[in-house]
């Protein structure tokens, strides 16, 4: 049932049916949709006066505005056509968008693509035949009253068609006609149901640029061939260059079922490569070192020069963390080809190995890899059906595995094949003792001049900055091209000790030292989560009296990224399979670099001296080849746990960056396993722990070999030993030891515990289920038990039941959101009383209100965020901000409400106030010391994430005693969901100052704990 239909059925004792209430009116225009109310009604609604439908619509529109999707107008909001087309169905129902269009489009194509008379007509198929239509913004109109909501693919296709229709006949040349068909084909591949007649069998390609594929010949010479990015091999292209008029300004290549459209720039590039087709054997090394001596970089996309840790560029091979074996490859051949999928049954012979292989396979497919590493073998996984058959063979020979999170069906794991390329890294050898000696002997050459800084450091910050500078000086004096030189370090201070401030001072001192020694003041790169970019900008102004940077660039969409993108270039990481040879390797010349780098870019070059570049891990991933070309002075990785996974593209890109010094900063050096720590240290200081195999044998296998009862003890002991082994390459301090002036922090839990050293039992935070909540909770359990009695495989059903129990523990009617829309504060309290947990929380909020203090409510479910904002706004007369993982982190306009501005507004209000946050959004460096109460209404499965969220309020600047509240709902007969989760989370907690930090609770652990 659609939400609008549900709304119409809702009638309260004193209610008007919500479905008949007046919501925002909406009209489409050519750019999107306007949602509006009369000016006075809109103003009153913003002050909390309005019906339930208007209030919930306003919540949705405000959340969209916080994401930068909706733009507020004088009496409502405007949302662009593309954003409306891509809106999720839940939001669309609340905003009363029309239904999706479910029909098909029929084309009538006349004329030849080479003629100006070429025309494409599009109509809509209906039962009676075909009918014309019109489009306004994201809506398709069949009549003045019959309208439908277009998908992104449909909108894209129709906009391309309308643009072509608007061209004069003289403008409808072969290029424009083929471009239209290429765009319609893209729309069809993206889901638009459209019949393209014979063009369904023809692929029209518009190359982004011209690259180069180099083939090594038996005599050692290189044969160059232009690369068009369409999947064509050099042999195919060699046979078809004759189709082109090499003196013309454009052309068309027809290759099998593909048509490649070439403009003037692409023709110039092709001519340049073909004029320098053969590189003699004695010139190959020179060509690889300096291709611009042979080819024109302005015509052909050919940049080389990655860091010493980069051995080449090739097809993405998944690096299994259980059997990591980084190959040493050159640009022309791999040491060995991937083994066929038929080898899988030989390698997977136990249930545990099967579970591990499926986990690695899932990760590899998500990465877009065509091969993976398992049990010392590189295995080809490009043939999905073949891999699936081999897994079925394995399963037939094994006993049924123990209950775990159900893996997806093998076929379902595969999507359309896409090639990804990534930096291939040389293995860092074991030179631990040499590196430790270098670090121990590092000396501070010159102490910072603190008079140059706007803020004076705390004693622990002086210690941290001097530690960085000692290692940096040692790195600068080492051989820059030596893979095993001293390169970086890990600042693993607890949250709230000022890692950003210390990092900025270190950057300032680096530039000052380079200036004093008359050495280049290279650009500096900071990689951080999106939500922290604005914070870094602010901290620059707060840290320096005189800014040491030429300027500051935020390399992010909506800010400065477009200034430095090569026109027409797309992200670099996804490449066509044809650009790689049969061994999976790709010549660097064929990569299409997308950023303006190097002296040839002139004033538009990104890598200016003394420039501070702020970017995100996603941008680093998407533009890794361009960013790896730059010789950075320093690279700072903030919240470096983002590069803990060696299989992730952003991690490989981070390892491939070259810099005088790399600093990784994170308050959680180990978030899930000790494997995280190896990956972080291998990025900061290659070779410190040697290869993954050596590290695994020393630090991880003893944990895996330990018995269940002693495993945690062994894990803590090894974590402490590992902390000593890393030596001066890591600095880790905790707030309780460093900030003696911080007020106390108390964690209060509604679950009674045997071990009370971590949390204090607060019986007023726990309540037994009753009424509808108890009934629905028991119904979920009864339904699961009934299914279990008759079904063989209950893994999927157990996970579904677990999800339902979690939802019911929050509110028994959370799955029926419209039934929770309240009329006023009194009605809101009634609805909240149906949930024992919400009733406990509401009583707590009343007490905090009476004290005039502020509180942050943490939860992940967006539906709960919406209704809780509605309820608490009505109860307390507030306009509560909601900050989740979607809230816009970087402002493109001064008036946009970013996370930082929402927090500032929250803190600026005098007395009692509330803020709703997601622990995911909160775990990345935000500071909210205006609040001194935290409620984890919906607890995160990873205790490290929960601790990060709590510590948003427990940082430098906090003046009040801090309370962390953990409300829980219990069951009158047995342990509830909340009790089981609390027990498992507490069992994950480890020593605060060891390398080891808590692991996340897995769904399989929770299922086992609850006996599902």
N, C-alpha and C positions, 0 to 999 in steps of 0.2 A: 504493500500500500504506500502511495506517495505521501510525503509528510503533509502536504496541503489537505489531502483527504482526511488524514488523522486529525489535523487541527480542527476541521469542520465538525468532528464528532465529539469534541471536548466541551462539556458543559459542567460548570461548577454550581454549587448551591446558589450563589449570587452572581454567577458568571453570565456574560453574554458569550455565545459560542465563539471560541478564538478564531475559527475559520471565517467567521463573518465580520471580524474586527477589521478596521481599516489599517492596513500597513502602509509602507512606503509605496507611492505610485512610481511607475517606471516607464520610460520611453527610450527607444533606441534612436541613435543618430549615426552618422557615417563613421564616427570614431569609437562608439561603444554604447553604453547604457547609462542613463541618468536615473538615480533613485532619489526621490524628493518628497517633501511634505510642505504644506504652507509654512512660511517663515516663522510665524509665531508658534505653530505646533512643533516645529523642529527645535526651536529654542527651548520650549517647555520640556520636550523629550530629553534634551541634553541636561536639563536640571532634574531629571528623574520622574517627570510627569508624562504619562502616556499609557496606552494599553499594553498588554503582555506581548502581543505580536510585534508592535513597534519597538519595544525594548529589546527583544531577542534579535530582531533585525539590526538594530543599532549596534548591539554587541558584535554581531558578525561583521558589519561594515567597518566598525572601529578596528577590529582585529585585522581586516584586510588593509585598512589604512596604515596600521603599524607595520605591515609587511611591504608597504610601498605599492600595493596593488590598487587600492581605491584612493581617490583624491577628493578631499572634502570641498564642497561648494557652499554657497551662502545658506542653502536650505536642504542640503543632502550630500550626495556623493556621486562621483562619476567613475566608472570602471571601464577600461579600454576593451575593445572588441576581442583581442587575443586573450586577455585575462578572463573575460566572461566565458569564452569558448573552452578554456582549460579549467574552469571552476569545478570543484568536486560536487557530487550530487547532493550531499547533505546541506551544503551552503546554498546550492541552487534551489532546493526545496524551501528553505527558510526565506529566501529572497523572492520566491514565487516566479522563478524563470519558467518559460514555456517548456514543453517536452522536447527531448532530443529528436532530431530528424532521423527517421529509421528507414527512409526510402532509398532509392538508387537514382543516380544521375545518368542520363543517356546523352551521348554526343553524336553530332552529325558533322563529319569532317569533309570539307570540299577543297579542291585545289591541291597543288603540290607545294611542299614546304619551301621550294625555291622561288615561288611566285608571290607577288603581292596580293593575288586573289585568294591565297590560302585563308581559310576561315574555319573556326571551330564553333559550332552551336551547342549549347548545353540546355537541356530541359529536364524536368523531374518526371520519373515514371510514376503513374498512378494506375488504379485498376482499369480506368477507361482508356489508357494509352499514355501519352505524354502531355505535359502541360508546362507552360512557361512559369517563371517565378521572378521574384525580385529579392534583393538583399539589402538590409540596412544594418550596419554594424555586425553583430554576431547572430542576427536573426534571419531566417529564410521565410519569405512571405509567399504563400500560394494565392491568398486573397487578402483583402484589407484586414480581415479578422483572423484568418488562419495562419499562425506563425509557428516556427519551430526554432529550437536552439541548436546551432551548428557546433560540430566538433572542431578542434584545432585543425585537423587535416582538411575538412570540408571548407573551412574559412580560408585556409591558405590556398587551396586549389581555385576557389571562386575569385579570390582577390587577384590571382595571377591571370585568370581568364578575363576579368573585367579590365585589367590594365592593357592586355593585348587588344581587346575590343575597342579601347579608346584611341589606339594608334591610327594615324592617317595611313592610307594605302601605301604611300611612299616609304613609310617606316616599317612596313611588314615585309622585310626581307627574310632571307633564309635564317639568319641568326636569330631574329626576334621570334620567328615561327617555331624554330627548334627549341628555343629557350622556354616558350610556353609549354610545349609537350614535355620537356624535362621537368618542369614544375608540376604539371598535372600527374606525371608518373610518380614523382616524390609524394604527392598527396595521396595517390592510390596506395602506394606502399605503406603509408602511415595510417590507412584505414578508411579513406574516402571511397565509398562504393560508386565507382564510375566506370563505364564501359568506354575504353579508348580505341575501340575498333582494332585495326591492324597495328596501332602503336602499342598495344598490349604486348606484342611480340618483339618490339624494338626498344632498345634502351638508349635514351638520349643523354649524353654526358657533357657537362660544361666544366672543363678543368679549372682548378683554382690557379695553377701556375705550371711552369715547366721545370721539371727536375732532371736528374741524370741517373741512369742505371749503368754501372760499370761492370763489365764482364771480363774476368781475367782469362787470357788466352794461354795456350800451352807454351808459347815462347816468352811468357812473362809480361807481355804488353797488355794494355787495357783497351777494350772496345767500348766507346761511349755511345749511349743511345738516349734520346730524349725520353723522359718519363712523363706521361700525361695523367696519371692517377686514375685511369679507367679500367684497370685490370689487364691491359694489353701487355703481352710479353715483347721483348726486343725482336724476336723472330717475326711476330705478327706485324709489328710496326715497320720493320725493314721492307716487307713485301708491299707496303701500302703508302710509303712516302710519295710514290709517283702520282697518287691521287691529288696531291696538293700542287698548286701553282706557287712555287717558292718566291715569286716576285709579287704575289698578291698581299693585300693587307689582312686577309682572313681566309678561312677555309674550313672544309668539312671532311673528316675521315670516316669512312664506313668500314667497320671491322666486325665481321660476322653479324651478330644481331645488335651491334652497337653503332651509334652515330656520335662522333666526337666533334663538338663545336669549338672552333678556334678563332680567337680575335687577333688583332694586330700584335698585342704584347706576346701572346703565345706563339704566333708565327715567328716573331723575332727570336724568341728563345730557342725554338726548334732549329732555325737557321744557324744560330750560334753554335749549338752542340754539333750539328752535322758538319760544320766547317772545321771542327777540331775532333774528328771522330776517333782517331787512334792515338793513344799515348804510348810511345816506345818504351821498352823495358827499362832503359836507363833513366827515364823521366817519371816513372810511376811514383817513386818516393816523393819527388818534388810535387807531383800533381796532388797526392794525398795531403801533403803538408800545406800546399798553397794552390788550390784549384783556380783561384782568381787570376793566376798567371796564365791560365789556358782558356778560361771561359769568362764571359762578362757577367758579373754578379748582378748587374742591373737587369739583365734579361733572363738569367737562369738562377733558380733558387738553389744555391750551393754554398753553404757555410759549414766549416769544420772547426775543430778546436775545442773538444770537451776536456774535462779535467783528467788528471792522471789516473783516476779510478775508473775511467770510462774506457772500455776496450772496444766498443763499437755499438752498432744499433742493429737490432734483429727482431724477429718475431717474438712476441712475448711468451716466455716459458714460465709456467708456474713453479715457484720455488717452495717446495714443501718444507715446512718448518720441522717436520719430523725426520726428514732425510735430505737436508739442504746440501746441494753440491753445485756451487757456482762454477760454471765452466770457464776456462780461459780460452777465448776465441779471438780470431782475427776477423777482419772485415770480409773475408772471402770464403770461409769454411768453418763449420763446427767440428769439434773433435769427434762427434758421432751423431748419427741421425736418431730421431726418436724411435723407440721400439714400437712395433704395431700393438694394437689393443689386445690382440690374442695372448699377450704375455700376462695379462691381469690375473687369470686363474693361478698362474705359477707363483705370483707374488702375494696374493691374498688368500690365506689358507686358514685363518681363524676368525671367529666373530669379531674380535677386537680389531684385527687388521681390516676387515670389511668396513667396520664403522669408521675407522681412521681414513680409509681410502675414499669412502663416500663424502666424508667431510672435506678432504683435500680436493676431490673432484668438484664439489659444489663451489668451493672458493675459487678454483681455477676457472670455472665457467663464468662466475660472476665477474672475474677479471678480464674475460674475453680471451683467455689463453687457448692455444691449440695443442699444448702439451703440458705435462706436469711431471714433477719428480716424486718418485715413491720407491722406497726400499732400494735406493741406489740406482734406479733405472729412470730414464726419461721416456715417457710413454705418450704416444700420439693419441689425442682425444678428439681430433677434428671430425671423426665419423661418429655422430651421436648414436645411431641405431646399433652400430657394431659394439660400442662401449656398453650399451644397455644389455646386449645379448651376453657379453662376457660376464657382466655382473649377475645376470640371471643364472649362468652356469655356476658361479661361485656360491650363490645362495642355495642352489639345489644340493650342494655337497656339505653345507654347514647346518648345524643346529640353529634353531631360532635364537637370534641375539637377544640379550637382555633389553629391557625397556629403556628407550632413550628417545630423544627428540626425533620424530620420524623424518627420515630424509625424503626429499622430493623424489618422485619417480625419475629414473635416469633420463628418459626422453624429455621430461618437463624441464630438466635443468638446462637444456640447450635452447638457445635462441638462434636467430639468423646469424650465420658465421660472420664475425667481424674480426679483422686483424688489428692488433694493437702492437705498437713497438715501444720499447723501453730501453733505457740505458742499461747495458750489460756490464756488470761490475767485475773487476778482478778480485780474486780472493785475497783477503788480508791475512798474512802469515802470523805465526806466533812469535812475537817479539816483546812479550810482556815485561821482562826484566829491564830491557834497554829503555823502553818508554817510561817505566816507573822511575828509573834513575834520572832521566831527563827532567821529569816533572818534579822530583824531589830536589833537584839542584837548581830549579828555576828561581830567579831573583827579581826583586822589584827594583827597576832602574831609577824610577822617579815617582814619588808620591803625588797624588792628584793635588792640584791647587784648588782647594775647596772654595776660595773666594770667587771662582768663575761660575759657581753653581748657585741656583736660586734657592735650593733647599739643602740644609746640612744633614748629613747622614747619621743614622743611629750607629752605635758601636758595631753591631753585627753586620751592618751594611758596609762599613769601612773594611772589615775583615773580608767580606765577600768580594768587594771590588778589587782589593789588593790581591786576593787569590786569583781572580781573572787576569789581572795585569801581569802577574808573574808568569802564568802559563802562556799568555799572549806574547810576551817578550821572548820566551823560549821558542815559540812557534815562528816568530819573525826572523830569528837568527838561524833557524834550521834551513836545510836545502828544500826549497819550495817544490821541486819536482820529485822528491822522495816520497813514495807512498807511505812510508813508515815514519815520516817526520812527526813531530808533535803538532797536532792539528786542532785540537779542540777539547772541550770539557762539558760536564753535565752539572748544571746548577739545579739541585733537587730540593731546595728549601721548601719547607712547609708553606701552605697558602697563607698570604697575608704578611710576608716578611719583606716585600718590596723588590721582587725579582725584576720588574720592569725598570724601576729607578736604577738599580745596580747595573743593569744591562746598558742603559742609556749613558751612564757615566763612563762605563768601559768603552763604549763607542767613541765618546768625546775624547777620552784619553788616547785611544788608538789614532784618531785623526791628528791630534796634537803631536804625538810622537812621530808620525809620518812627516808632518810639516817641519818639525825641528831637524829631522835627519834628511830633509829635502828629497823625500821619496814620494811616489804617487799617493795621493789621498783617494784611494779607490772608492767606488760606490759601496754602500752598505745595504744589505737586504734583511728585512725582518719578515718572517713568515709566521702568521698567527691565525687563529680562528677568526672568522668573519666578524663575530661580535666584539672582538677586541681591537679592531683597527682604529675605531674612533678613540678608544682609550689611549692607544699609543700616540695618536696625534696630540691629544690633550697633554699627555705626560711630557712630550718634547718641550712644549711651552712652559710647563711647570718646573722643569729640571734645569734648563740653561738660562743664564742671564743674557748671553749672546749666542744665538743659534749657530752651531758649527757647520751646518749643512748648507750647500748651495740652494737646495729646495727639498721639498718632500713630495713624493709621488705615491698615491694610493692606487696600486695596480689592481683594480677591481672594476667589474662592470658597474656602470652608473657613476663612476668617478673618472679615473684617468686612463683606464685600459684602452679605450678607443683611440686615444691620442697616440699610442705606441703600437697599435696593431697594424700590420700590413693590410692595406685595403683589399678586401675580398678574401682574406685568409681565414681559415677556420682553425679550431683547436688542433694541436699537433699530434696528439697521442693515438688517434685512430687513423690507421693507414690501410691502404688496399693491399690485399695479399700479393698482387702482381709485382709490387715494388720490392719484394724479397725474393731471393733465389731459392733453389730447391732445398738448400741446407738451412733455410730460415734466417739468413743474414741479409742485411740491407746496407747498401753503401750510404754513408752520411749525406752524399750529394742529393739523394732522392727525397730526403726529408723536406717538407714544406714549412720553413720557419715562418712564424706568424708575428714576431715582434721586431721592431726596428732597432737593430743592434749594430754597433761598430761604427767606425769613422765614415763609412759610405752612407750612413743614415743622416749625417750632418747634424743640424740642430735638433732633429727629431729623434736622435738616438736616446735610448733609455739609459745606457750605461755611462752617464756623465760622472766626472769625478766629484766627490763630496756630496753626492746625492743620496738621500735616504729613501729607499723604496720599501713600502709596506704592501704586503700581498697575503693571500690566503693559501692554505694547503691545496685547495681545489685549483686555484690559478697556477700554482707551481706544478701540479699534475698536468694541467691542460696545456701549459706552455713550457714544458720541462726542457725541450731541446734549446730553445732560445735562451732561457735563464741559465742553462748549463754552459753556454758559450761565454758568459760574462766572467771576468776575473774580479770577483768581489773582494773587498777588504775584509769585512766581517759578515757573517751570516748568523742571525739569531733565530732560533726556532722556539717560539713561545708556545706553551702548552704542548710540549714535544711528544706527549703520548700519542699525538696524531700520526706519528711516524714509527709506531711500535711494531707494525705488521710488515715483515720483509717482502710479502707478496704484493703489497699495495703499490700502485704506480707512484703515488706521492712520496712513499718511502724511498723507492729507487731513485726518484728525481732528487730527493734530499741528499742521498749518498753521492750522487753525481755532481752536485754543485762544487765549484772550486772556490776557495777562499783562503786568505791568510790565516783566518781563525774562525772556527765554528763554535757557537755556544748553544747548547740545548738547555732549555729551562722548563721544568715541570715539577709540580708538587707531588706527583704520583709516578715515580720512576718505574714502578711495576704495577700495572693495573689489573692484569689477569694472570700472568705466569712469568717465571723467570726468563722465558724466551724474550719477553718485552725488553728486559734490561740488556740482553746481548745486542739486540737490534739497535737500541738507542746508543750504546757505547760504540758499536761498530760504525755508526754515523759520526759520532763526535770524535772518536779516536780509533781509527782502523788498526787492527792488530793487537789491541790491548788484551783481548781474550782469545785471539786466534780464530780459527774456523768454528763454525757452528758445531761441527761434530765433536771437536775437542771440548768446547764449552758444555755441550750437552752431557758428555760422559762425566765431566767433573762435577757439574752443579745440578743437573736435572735427573739423571738416572738414579742417583741414590734416593731421591724423593719418590720416584715411581716404584722403586724396588722395596720401599719401606712398607710395613704392614699398615692397615687402615688406622689402627689405634695410635700408632707412633708417627704417622705421616706429617701431621701438623707440626709436631715437635722437631722432626728432622728438617722440615721446611724452614722453620724459624732459625734453627742453628746454622744451616747452610746460608740463609740470607744474611746473617750477621757475619759469617766468614767471607761472603762475597763482598760485603761492604768494606771489609779490610783489604781485600784483594784489589779493589778498584783504586785504592790509594788516593792520592791528591787529584785524580782526574774527576772526582765527584765531591761536591760540597753539599751536605744536607744538614739543616738545622730545623728544629721545630719551635713553634711559637711559645709553648710553655717554658722552654729553656732560655729563649732569647728576649722575649718581651715581658719583663717582670712587671710592667705597669698595666698589663692587660687585666681586665676584670675576669671573674670566674666564669666558667661555662658548665652548665648542668644539663645532662641528657635525662629526660623524664619519659618513662615508658609505661604504657597501660598493660603490659604483659609481665606477670610475675616471673622472676628468674632466680635460678640457683646461684649463679655468679653475678654479684652486684657490683663488681669492680668497674664495669664499663658504663652501665646505665643505672639510674635510680628508679625503683619501682614506685609509680604514682597511681594508686588504685582508682583515683578519680578520672584517670584517662582511659580506663577500661570499662566496658559495659557488655553485658550479655545480650545477644540478639533476642528479639521478641517480635510478635505480631507478623506483619507481612514480610519483614526481612528474614525472620527465622523460617517462615513457610517457604519462601522462594529458595532459600539456601538449601533446605532439606529436599525440595523438589529437584534441584540440580543433582544432588547426590543420589536420590532415588532413581532418577532417570539414567544416570551413569551406571548404577549397579544393575539395572534391568538390561541395559545394552551389553554389559560385561558378561551377563549370564548366557547370552546367545551368540556373541561375536568371538571370533578367534583373535583378531588383531585389534587391540584397543588403544594403540599409541595415539592415533589421531583423535580418538574420542576422549582420551585422558587430557590431552592438551586443550581441547574445546571446553571440557568441564572445568579445568583449571582457570581458563579465561573467564568463564561465567561466574565462578566462585569469587574471583577477584572483583568483578563488576558488582555483584550482589553485596559484597562486603563494603563497598562504597555507598551504594544506594540500591534498593531492590528494584527500582523502576528506571534505572539509568539507561537501559536499552530503549525506553519509550520516552525520549526527550520531550516531546510536546506536552505530555501529561505532567511535566514538572514545571511548566511555565506558571509563575505565581502572579496573583493580582496585586498584592501589596505585601508589606513586611510581615503582617500577621499570618497570611497564607503561606509565605515563604518559610516561616518557623514551623508551620504544620507539616509542610512537605519534608523539611529537614529532619523532623522528629521521626519519620519512618525509618531512618537509618540510625542505628545506635552510635556509630562512629561520628556522624555529622552532628548528632545531638550533643555528644561529649565536646566536640570542637566548638560548637556554638556557645556552650556554657563557658568554655575557656576564653573565647573572644569577648564575651560580656565582661569577664573579669579584667582582661587586658584593656578594654575600652575604659573601664572605671579608673584604671591607673594612668590613662593617657599615653600609652606606649604603642609602638608600631610592631607589626607582625608580617611575616612572609608565609604564605601557604604554598606548599609544593605538591604538585600533582602532574601527571603526564597525559591523562585522557582529556582531549579537547572538549568533549561533550560535557564532562564534569566542570571544566573551566568555565564554559559558557553559562551553565545553569547556576553555578555557585556565584559567579559575578552578579547575575540577575538577582538572586536571593539576597546576597549581602549588601548590594547597592540599596535594595528596598528596606532592609532591616536597619542599616546604619546611616542611610542617607549619603552614601559615598558614590564616587565614580571610580571604581577600582580598575587599575590597569592590569592587563594580562600580558605577561611576557613568556612566550614559549619559543621553541626552536625555529618558528617561522617569522618571528618579529624581525623587522628590518634592522640590520646592525649598522649600516653605513648610510648616512643621510646624503641624498642628492640635492635636497632643497632645505633651506634653513628651517622651514616650518614643519618638516616631517618629524613625527614622534618616534625617534629611535629608542633603543633599549636604554641608553644612557640618559636621555631626556626624560623618559618615563620614570626612571629611578630617581632622578633629580626632583621631579615634580612630587613623587611619593615622599621623599625625605623633607621637602620644603614645607609640606603641610604641618601645621602645629598640632601636637597631640596625637590622638589615636588615628591610625590609618592602616589599610590593608593592601597587600600586593600579592597577586597570584602569579606563580612562576612554574616553569617546568624545570626539573633538576638537570635536564640536558642543557637548557639554555644557561642555567646558573653555574654550571661547572667549568666555565671558561674565563675566569679572571675578573668577573664583575664584583664590585664592592658595594655593599648596601649597609653601611654601619649605622644608618639612621634607624634601623630596626634592631631590636634586641630579643625578639621572639621568632622562632621558626616552628612551623607545624608540618610534619611530613604526613600529609593525609593519605597519599598514595606512595608507598615506599619503592625506591629504585632497587632493582635486584642486585646491583653492584654496590656494596657498602662504601667503596671508594668514591663513587659518584654521589652517594648520599652525604658523605663527609664533606666533599667539595661544595655541595649546595649549602650545607649548614654553615660552612666557614665563610660564606659571603658576608655574614654579619659579624664574624669573629676575626677581625683584622685590625691593623694599625688604625687608630682613630675611634675605636669603639670605647665608649665611656661607661656604659651600663652593664650590669650583670646579664649574661646571655643564657637563654633557656631554649633547649631543643625539645620539642614535645612530639611524642610518638603515640597518638591515640590508637586504640585497637578495639575491635569488636570480637567477642568470644562466643563460643557455643555452649549451651547449658549441659551438654552430654559428653562432648569430646573436643579435642583441640581444633580450633578454627583455622581458616586460611591465614589470618593475621598472626596467630600464635606460631604456626609452622614457619612462616616467613621470618618472623623475628628470631626464632631459634636458629635457623640456618644462617641468617645474617650475622648474628653474634658469633657463631662458630667460625666465621670467616675472618674475624678480626685478629690481627697479629700485632707484634711490637711496633710502636710508633716510629722508632728510629732505625729499624732494620731496613735493608733494601726491599724486603718483601712487604707488600701491602695486600689488602684483602682481595680474594677472588670473588667473582660474581656468583650468585646462586643460579644454577642452571634449572631449566624447566624440568629436566629429568630428576634432579635432586628433589624438587618440590613435589613432583608426582610420587616419587618413592616415599618421601616423608609423610605424605597424606594417605598413602596406601591406595592410590588410584590405579 
